[in-house]
Amino acid sequence: MIWHLIDSGFGTGSFNMDFDLGLVQKVSPNDAYFRLYRWQPYCISLGANQNFSDINLDKAKADNIDVVKRPTGGRAILHAEEITYSVVLPYSHIITAKEIYQKISIALIKGLELYNPLLGKSELENLQPDFPKLLQQPSGVLCFGSTAKNEVKFGGKKIIGSAQRKLNNAILQHGSILCGTFHKYLVDYLFPDEIIKKKLADELSQKTIEIETILNEQVDYRHLKTCLIDGFEQVWQIEFDIVSTQ
C-alpha cells in the first residue's frame, strides 16, 4: 500500500468536500490518502442527510460563512479555528470500517501527544449514544453535541469530531480537530428562539474543548500538522511516499 500525504492548505467549503470526493474516485487497491486542510472562508458543513433549512443561510451569507454538505453523516459543524483531516482507503475485508475508525483516532491522539504531552491524556469514547433519540432533541442539530464511540475526548469533552462513510470501493473518514473556540458560534446560525440558543451554546461549552483552551496558548498550526503526520506514521507503521505541502 502506498500512502500519499496531502496538505492542501485553505479552501472553500465546496473545494474541500469536492477534494475529498475526488480522492475517493481516484483511490486504487494500492493507494491510500491522508489529507490535512483548513477553511477559507469559515464554513458550516451539514451531514449528508441534514437539511439546509436547519441553518439561517441569509445570516451565514451576510457574515461570509460558507454552507456546504458533507458526503458523510453527522450534523452541523462550524469549521473555523481547526485542522481538518481526511483519510481515504480502498475498501477491504482485512480491516473493518470500525477498526479503521479506531486506528485513525488513536493516530490522531498520538499526534496531539507529540504536539504537547498534556494532550496525550486524550482518550477514545467507549459508548455509542442513542442517535435516533438525540436527533429528536434541540441539540440533535449539532455534531459536537454528542460523542460517538471511538471519537476523541479530553477530560470527558469532545476535541475531535469524525464521520465515516463507505463510498463505492473506498472508505472516507474526515473530521475536525478543534484548536480555537470559534466553532461555538454555530448556534448564531440556527433558527431556535434565544432561550434554546442559549441552552445549545451552554451545551457546546459543556461538551467540547479545544487545544487552545487546554494549553492556554495559541496553536502553532504548522507544528501541529507536523505532529499529526508523525503520529499517523507511527501508529499505522507507514512512511508517506508522496508529500504535497503548502
Secondary structure, DSSP 4 states (H G I P E B T S, - for coil): -EEEEEEEEEE-HHHHHHHHHHHHHH--TTEEEEEEEEESS-EEEE-TT--GGGB-HHHHHHTT-EEEE-SS-S-BEEESSEEEEEEEEE--SSS-HHHHHHHHHHHHHHHHHHH-GGGGG-EE------HHHHHTSGGGGBGGGS--TT-EEETTEEEEEEEEEEETTEEEEEEEEE-SSGGGGGGGGB-S-HHHHHHHHHHHHHHB--HHHHHTS---HHHHHHHHHHHHHHHHT---SEEE--
